[in-house]
Amino acid sequence: MSEYIEGSLQELVQPIILLVDREDPASEQHGIAAAALASVQAFLRAPDNPDWRQWSAGAFAKSVRRADAKMFAKVLAAFPEHVLSTVGEASAIGLPPMPAAALPKLLAKLQVSGTTLPIGEPLPPQSPSIVLNASLNMSTGKAAAQAAHALFAWLLESKPATVEAWAADGFPLGVLELPAKEFRKGARKSAGPVIRDAGRTEIEPGSTTAYVEVAKVAGRRWLQRRWPDEGGCSAGEVSCQAAGEPGPPARAGQATSSSGLGPVAWRNQTTA
């Protein structure tokens, strides 16, 4: 086996499965937020899984795939290590990284391109919020992948107390879509890295797609700091919910979840 082929087989990707109900689809911003939360909550559920460190040493690849209600239920049953994240009427499954070239058949046959949800009602303002570059006209699937990159990058640069407070509040998350000029202006004050897309799908390489912004909440500001090299945030520290456990009822714009990496250079590769 050539070195190139061997390296390709070892590349890891994080699968994120977005529910796209054929009869009653969720609104777009809810779906984007659910996918982003599923990504980070899968990590928070099992941060000591060695696949996360191998994945972070690569391209941070994510693959947002869509499933109808029947296939979504099959994925839930087939992968007990899943995290189920729900925002409003939208649901998404987050899984730990897997070999990109050898995804389980159930996941591999789920579609990636062309994932679109109706616009619907926007999410209410929250902190943190994912800010998307509306001028790029990304599909729902592409925007969800970029949102997941931005939220994951913010998480890795936040200190544990910040994540604990976020979890204690029920993982609130907003989504904002701004025109190019406002997006660039806000990016200068972003709470985490500004995501630049690799250009594999839909948009030009190097396009700035997303970042996270935070605001004062209840008189305090979310503070930022990288994770310590030797650790991370364990599932217990942030009150992650294991698959199958009941969680608290969600308030409007908040998420429910059924549910260390050290400092890293942020790179964005996505198949969505």
C-alpha positions in Angstrom: 0.0 0.0 0.0 1.4 3.4 -1.0 2.1 6.0 1.7 -0.6 8.2 0.0 -3.3 5.6 0.1 -2.4 4.6 3.7 -2.6 8.2 4.8 -6.0 8.6 3.2 -7.4 5.6 4.9 -6.3 6.9 8.3 -7.9 10.3 7.9 -10.7 10.7 10.3 -14.0 12.6 9.9 -16.7 13.5 12.4 -20.1 12.4 11.1 -23.1 14.7 11.9 -26.5 13.5 10.9 -29.2 16.1 10.4 -32.8 15.1 10.5 -34.6 16.3 7.4 -38.2 15.2 7.8 -39.9 14.9 4.4 -43.4 15.9 5.7 -42.5 18.5 8.4 -38.9 19.7 8.1 -37.4 21.9 10.7 -36.5 25.5 10.0 -33.0 26.2 8.8 -31.5 28.1 11.7 -32.8 25.5 14.1 -31.1 22.8 12.0 -27.8 24.6 11.8 -27.7 25.1 15.6 -28.6 21.5 16.3 -25.8 20.2 14.0 -23.3 22.5 15.6 -24.3 21.5 19.1 -24.2 17.8 18.1 -20.6 18.2 17.0 -19.3 19.7 20.2 -21.5 17.7 22.6 -20.2 14.5 21.0 -16.7 15.6 22.1 -17.8 16.7 25.5 -19.5 13.3 26.1 -16.2 11.4 25.7 -13.2 13.8 25.4 -10.7 11.0 26.4 -11.5 9.0 23.3 -8.1 8.9 21.5 -9.7 9.3 18.1 -10.4 13.0 19.0 -6.7 13.7 19.3 -5.9 11.9 16.1 -8.7 13.8 14.4 -7.5 17.2 15.7 -4.0 16.5 14.4 -5.5 16.3 10.9 -7.9 18.6 9.1 -10.8 18.6 11.6 -13.0 17.1 8.9 -16.7 17.0 9.4 -19.4 15.5 7.3 -23.0 16.7 7.7 -25.3 14.1 6.2 -29.1 14.2 6.1 -31.5 11.5 7.0 -35.3 11.2 7.0 -37.1 10.1 10.1 -36.8 6.4 9.3 -33.1 6.5 8.6 -32.5 8.9 11.6 -34.0 6.3 13.9 -31.8 3.6 12.4 -28.7 5.6 13.1 -29.8 6.3 16.7 -30.2 2.5 17.2 -27.0 1.5 15.5 -24.6 3.8 17.3 -25.0 3.8 21.1 -22.1 6.2 21.4 -24.3 8.9 19.7 -25.2 12.3 21.1 -28.7 13.6 20.2 -29.0 17.4 20.1 -32.3 19.2 19.7 -33.0 22.9 19.1 -36.7 23.7 18.7 -38.1 21.3 16.2 -34.6 20.3 14.7 -32.6 17.3 15.7 -29.0 16.2 14.9 -26.8 13.2 15.8 -23.2 13.8 16.7 -20.7 10.9 16.5 -17.0 10.6 17.4 -14.5 10.6 14.5 -14.3 7.7 12.2 -12.1 6.7 9.2 -13.2 8.8 6.3 -12.6 6.1 3.8 -14.3 3.4 5.7 -17.5 4.8 7.1 -20.2 2.3 8.2 -22.5 1.5 5.3 -25.5 3.0 7.1 -23.7 6.4 7.3 -22.0 6.2 3.9 -25.2 5.9 2.0 -26.7 9.1 3.6 -26.6 12.1 1.3 -24.2 15.0 1.8 -24.8 17.5 -0.9 -28.1 19.4 -1.5 -29.2 19.5 2.1 -31.7 22.3 2.4 -34.2 23.3 5.1 -36.9 26.0 4.8 -36.0 29.5 6.2 -38.7 29.5 8.9 -38.5 31.6 12.1 -35.1 32.8 13.2 -33.7 31.8 16.5 -34.0 34.3 19.3 -30.7 36.2 20.4 -28.5 34.1 22.5 -24.9 34.1 23.8 -23.0 32.5 22.3 -24.2 32.9 18.8 -22.7 31.5 15.6 -22.3 34.2 12.9 -22.5 33.1 9.3 -21.4 35.0 6.2 -24.8 35.3 4.4 -23.1 36.6 1.2 -21.8 33.1 0.4 -25.4 31.7 0.0 -24.4 28.4 1.6 -26.8 25.5 1.6 -28.2 24.4 4.9 -25.7 21.5 5.0 -22.7 23.6 4.2 -23.8 26.3 6.7 -24.3 23.6 9.4 -20.7 22.3 8.8 -19.2 25.8 9.0 -21.3 26.5 12.2 -20.0 23.3 13.7 -16.4 24.3 12.9 -16.9 27.7 14.5 -18.5 26.4 17.7 -15.9 23.7 18.1 -13.1 26.2 17.6 -14.7 28.5 20.2 -15.1 25.5 22.6 -11.4 24.6 22.4 -10.4 28.2 23.1 -12.7 28.6 26.1 -11.7 27.8 29.7 -13.6 25.0 31.5 -15.5 27.4 33.7 -17.0 29.0 30.6 -18.2 25.7 29.2 -19.6 24.6 32.5 -21.6 27.9 32.7 -22.8 27.4 29.2 -23.9 23.8 29.9 -25.6 24.8 33.2 -27.7 27.3 31.2 -28.9 24.5 28.9 -26.4 25.1 26.0 -28.2 28.2 24.6 -27.1 29.0 21.0 -28.1 31.6 18.5 -27.4 31.8 14.8 -26.9 35.1 13.0 -26.6 35.6 9.2 -24.9 38.9 8.2 -24.0 40.5 4.9 -20.3 40.6 4.0 -19.5 44.0 5.3 -21.1 43.5 8.7 -19.7 40.0 8.8 -16.1 41.3 8.3 -16.6 44.0 10.9 -17.9 41.6 13.5 -15.1 39.1 12.8 -12.6 41.5 14.2 -14.3 41.1 17.6 -15.0 37.4 17.3 -14.8 35.2 20.5 -12.9 32.5 18.6 -11.2 31.8 15.3 -12.8 33.0 12.1 -13.3 29.9 9.9 -11.8 29.9 6.4 -13.2 27.2 4.2 -10.9 24.8 2.3 -13.1 25.1 -0.8 -13.9 21.5 -1.3 -17.6 22.2 -2.0 -19.9 25.1 -2.9 -17.6 28.1 -2.2 -14.2 29.4 -3.1 -11.1 28.2 -1.1 -10.2 30.7 1.6 -13.7 32.1 2.0 -14.4 33.3 5.6 -17.6 31.5 6.6 -18.3 31.7 10.3 -17.3 32.7 13.8 -18.7 32.8 17.3 -19.6 36.0 19.2 -20.5 36.3 22.8 -22.2 39.0 24.8 -22.7 40.0 28.4 -25.2 37.6 30.0 -26.6 38.3 33.5 -23.9 40.8 34.2 -21.0 38.7 33.3 -19.0 38.3 30.1 -18.0 34.9 28.8 -14.2 34.8 29.2 -11.9 33.1 26.7 -8.8 30.9 27.2 -7.4 27.8 25.7 -7.8 24.4 27.2 -4.7 23.2 29.2 -2.5 20.9 27.2 -3.0 18.0 29.6 -6.7 18.0 29.8 -10.0 19.2 28.6 -13.5 19.3 29.8 -14.9 15.9 30.9 -18.5 15.0 30.3 -19.2 15.2 34.0 -17.7 18.7 34.3 -20.2 20.1 31.8 -23.2 18.0 32.7 -23.4 16.3 29.4 -26.3 13.9 29.2 -25.6 10.3 28.2 -27.7 8.8 25.4 -31.0 7.7 26.7 -31.0 9.8 29.9 -33.8 12.4 30.3 -32.8 16.1 30.3 -34.3 19.3 31.5 -37.0 20.9 29.3 -35.6 23.4 26.8 -36.5 27.0 26.9 -37.0 28.9 23.7 -33.8 29.0 21.7 -32.1 26.5 24.0 -30.9 23.0 23.3 -31.3 19.6 25.0 -28.6 17.0 24.5 -28.7 13.3 25.0 -25.6 12.7 25.3 -8.6 16.8 26.0 -7.7 18.3 23.2 -4.9 20.8 23.8 -4.3 24.0 21.9 -4.6 23.4 18.2 -4.2 25.3 15.0 -7.6 25.6 13.4 -8.1 24.2 10.0 -11.4 23.7 8.2 -12.1 20.7 6.0 -15.7 19.6 5.3 -17.5 17.4 2.9 -20.8 19.2 3.4 
